[in-house]
Amino acid sequence: MRALLVMLGGSLMLAACGPSAEQQAAANQAAAANAQEAQETATKVDALSPGQRDGVFIRAIRDAGLPCQSVTKSEKGEKPGSWVATCQEGSRHIITFGTNGMANVTSFTPQPAAAR
């Protein structure tokens, strides 16, 4: 009997740990709104002329504290709403947009193709 009470008490404690249905619904709604806002920003950037878009990218790269004299090439990335910008000095950056139009910059160095 005592073991049954301990198991029942433990189950009740675990059930109390998770978010309520209202909290979960609000979090899901906020996440969907954030994703929609990020997609709208990406669509606006996509509609820019190449020169304007590269200007947005160089600003994002510099705001991230990374060196870049000029963007010499930019192309859409593998994921929707992402771009790959190449700077004059050869550095490459993946740029995506989050909520409030904030740019997320991830630098990378391409690996050379493996010799066959």
Backbone torsions as a table, in degrees:
resi	resn	phi	psi	omega
1	MET	NA	-41.9	-179.5
2	ARG	-64.0	-40.8	178.8
3	ALA	-61.8	-38.2	178.3
4	LEU	-63.2	-41.4	179.2
5	LEU	-66.8	-38.5	178.4
6	VAL	-64.9	-43.9	179.3
7	MET	-64.4	-42.2	179.5
8	LEU	-64.0	-43.5	178.0
9	GLY	-63.1	-41.8	177.8
10	GLY	-63.4	-40.2	178.6
11	SER	-64.0	-41.6	178.7
12	LEU	-64.8	-38.7	178.6
13	MET	-65.7	-41.5	178.1
14	LEU	-64.9	-39.4	179.7
15	ALA	-64.2	-31.4	-179.3
16	ALA	-77.3	-15.1	-176.6
17	CYS	-73.7	-35.5	-174.8
18	GLY	-78.1	164.3	178.7
19	PRO	-70.7	154.0	177.5
20	SER	-71.9	166.7	179.1
21	ALA	-61.1	-36.9	178.4
22	GLU	-65.8	-43.2	179.2
23	GLN	-64.3	-41.4	179.7
24	GLN	-65.7	-41.1	178.7
25	ALA	-64.1	-41.4	178.7
26	ALA	-64.9	-41.1	178.4
27	ALA	-64.9	-41.7	178.2
28	ASN	-63.5	-41.5	179.9
29	GLN	-64.9	-42.3	178.6
30	ALA	-63.9	-41.1	179.1
31	ALA	-64.0	-41.0	178.9
32	ALA	-65.6	-40.6	178.7
33	ALA	-65.2	-40.6	177.9
34	ASN	-64.0	-42.4	178.9
35	ALA	-64.3	-39.2	178.6
36	GLN	-65.1	-43.6	179.5
37	GLU	-63.5	-41.4	178.3
38	ALA	-63.9	-40.0	179.1
39	GLN	-66.5	-38.1	178.3
40	GLU	-63.9	-41.2	177.4
41	THR	-63.7	-44.1	179.3
42	ALA	-61.9	-38.1	178.8
43	THR	-65.6	-39.8	177.9
44	LYS	-64.0	-43.1	179.2
45	VAL	-65.0	-40.2	179.6
46	ASP	-62.4	-31.2	-178.0
47	ALA	-78.9	-11.0	179.9
48	LEU	-69.9	158.0	173.3
49	SER	-68.4	159.1	-179.2
50	PRO	-55.5	-39.6	179.7
51	GLY	-65.9	-42.9	177.8
52	GLN	-65.0	-42.0	-179.8
53	ARG	-62.4	-44.6	178.2
54	ASP	-63.1	-32.7	175.2
55	GLY	-64.1	-41.1	176.0
56	VAL	-62.9	-41.9	-177.7
57	PHE	-67.4	-42.8	-179.5
58	ILE	-65.4	-36.7	178.1
59	ARG	-64.5	-43.1	179.5
60	ALA	-63.1	-42.5	-179.3
61	ILE	-64.2	-45.8	-179.6
62	ARG	-67.9	-38.9	178.1
63	ASP	-63.1	-25.5	176.9
64	ALA	-80.3	0.7	178.2
65	GLY	81.7	19.7	-177.8
66	LEU	-105.4	145.0	179.9
67	PRO	-76.5	138.4	176.0
68	CYS	-166.1	113.4	-179.7
69	GLN	-74.5	-41.1	176.7
70	SER	-163.0	153.5	175.7
71	VAL	-88.7	119.2	-177.7
72	THR	-96.3	-16.6	-179.1
73	LYS	-158.0	139.8	172.3
74	SER	-143.3	143.0	-179.7
75	GLU	-148.0	158.2	178.4
76	LYS	-64.7	143.4	179.2
77	GLY	-85.2	-178.4	-178.8
78	GLU	-68.8	-37.0	-179.3
79	LYS	-91.0	144.7	177.8
80	PRO	-57.9	137.1	179.2
81	GLY	80.9	12.7	178.3
82	SER	-120.5	152.0	177.5
83	TRP	-133.5	157.0	173.2
84	VAL	-115.7	120.6	179.6
85	ALA	-109.9	135.7	177.7
86	THR	-111.5	128.1	179.8
87	CYS	-90.1	161.8	-177.9
88	GLN	-53.7	-37.5	-177.7
89	GLU	-82.5	3.3	174.3
90	GLY	100.2	-8.9	178.9
91	SER	-69.6	148.7	-179.1
92	ARG	-125.2	146.3	-174.8
93	HIS	-141.4	136.5	172.2
94	ILE	-92.6	129.0	-177.5
95	ILE	-121.2	126.4	174.5
96	THR	-129.3	168.1	-179.0
97	PHE	-122.7	137.8	177.8
98	GLY	-107.4	-158.2	-179.8
99	THR	-68.5	157.1	-179.7
100	ASN	59.8	21.8	177.7
101	GLY	73.2	11.6	-179.0
102	MET	-71.4	130.9	178.1
103	ALA	-88.3	140.2	174.7
104	ASN	-110.7	122.3	-176.5
105	VAL	-114.4	124.6	176.8
106	THR	-121.6	116.3	179.9
107	SER	-84.1	148.6	176.7
108	PHE	-151.9	158.1	175.7
109	THR	-116.4	117.1	180.0
110	PRO	-62.8	140.2	177.4
111	GLN	-86.2	138.7	178.3
112	PRO	-65.0	149.3	178.5
113	ALA	-61.5	139.4	-179.7
114	ALA	-66.8	139.1	178.0
115	ALA	-70.2	138.0	-178.9
116	ARG	-95.9	NA	NA
